[in-house]
Amino acid sequence: MLHYVILVCLGIMSLATILNMVRLVIGPDMPDRVLALDTLYINAIALIILFGLYLDSDLFFEAALLIAVMGFVGTVAVSRYLLRGDIIE
């Protein structure tokens, strides 16, 4: 029963990821695209964790943790670039 619920959740998160990529491409201005990119990596983390639960593997959780750290650093770097025009002062 749990496998069916995980498959449904994988489908819903895949749809959310696709809609998020559409927002990333057609976003009217740069802050909308940064927000879409931030949400995209959160969706990717959820997909990886759900896939790890489905396959009953611990390796996917480590990959999700790495994506979370890199996504946070990337979001901060892009935000600083948009605000100040320079990442490192």
HELIX and SHEET records of a PDB file:
HELIX    1   1 LEU A    2  ILE A   26  1                                  25    
HELIX    2   2 MET A   30  LEU A   55  1                                  26    
HELIX    3   3 LEU A   59  ARG A   84  1                                  26    
END                                                                             
